[in-house]
Amino acid sequence: MDVHVTRSAVDGTARAPPSKSYTHRALLAAGYSDGATVASPLVSADTRATARAVTAFGGAVDPTPAEWSAETDAVEVEGFDGRPAVPDDVIDCGNSGTTTRLVTGTAALGDGGTVLTGDSSLRSRPQGPLLDALTDLGIRAESTRGNGQAPLVVFGPLSGGEVAIPGDVSSQYVTALLMAGAVTDDGIEVSLTTELKSAPYVDITLELLADFGIDAEPVGSDTADGAAGFSVPGGQTYAPEGGRYAVPGDFSSISYLVAAGAVAADPDGAVRIEGARPSAQGDAAIVEIAERMGAAIEWDRESGVITVERSALSGVEVDVGDTPDLLPTIAALGAVADGDTRITNCEHVRYKETDRVAAMAEELARMGAETTEEPDTLTVHGSESDLRGATVDGRADHRIVMALAVAALAAEGTTTIRGGEHVDVSFPTFFETMADLGATVDRAE
């Protein structure tokens, strides 16, 4: 689907969608339990994939993922109580790398073989370190093509143990091991062989596990950042208080609304974002980043409301080692700001749905932005950029699509974004929300 976004002023109130990261983890944690309610889940293609996986392992989800809609405010999960069945068929994870990695850990618990695959993008993403870790823990875990990429074949059961794993490819490997390790006989001790990137995502996992009654902790640090590893005892039971878990708002998605307000809010108005309550999400850093760039922004943490006005922005340097999903948003802001915006420590961002470093450099260039791309750094030269409407490719990546839409709000003329339907992965109502705020958006099927 092509989406045409014309330079516009935005104003009004929008509500953040529920967190994709928390929804994935909550659905799977409810699957590990003997039953739980997940309230306020994000309804998206990716989270449906995780819910389908829970069903494949012997659980049940009501309403079924196929029946989910914008009106779905809670789902009842009948779990498999820490003992996943061997699936009757291949598990199709679609485009969801999070689903693939997290449920690879679940598959390791089954007394038999599980095959996991997905679309062409997912089948190009690295899974090798997790497969190696599971192999070191004594089970069979392989890539069918021998290249560390899906399709994957995993034969359990996993009893636990000690394992070392690199931390600089994906924090989701650690999450998969911790979630599965809690229900093994022996528990799992994870040692990191390299610095952990995206550490706040492991903090999300630790926070959610605690909410489900699971004891897991970093080793050598109070948080995932700086930890030498992680430990989770075995023989535990997943059980949220009162049998219910509520998903918080998503700061990755909030980042696009913050950026839209900073670059395109009506001069006499502002963008007000509800549902922004504090949590372990690293992407809450977008508030501080926007403020450093000069945005007039206020965050009422108690009420969970962010208000942002259009502002004269200036380039800054941002390390995204812990916040990789913010790179596209920061790049879009940098294209509008004066001076250089230098995004560092971002090599791991190349291994997402697409190479997001190259994608933002190339697509912003089509719109008139000047950028310099290095292996671990993206610099956007805002003072040398003159954004204008163009036809750009969303690269089948929800975050690229939304970031380009933000840039389009400040570009002269109309920008056509190809593949607009991919926002369904994390923010299905994104374009409706932008239109409600006053953006000129035209969707052509």
Disulfide bonds with the S-S distance in Angstrom:
none
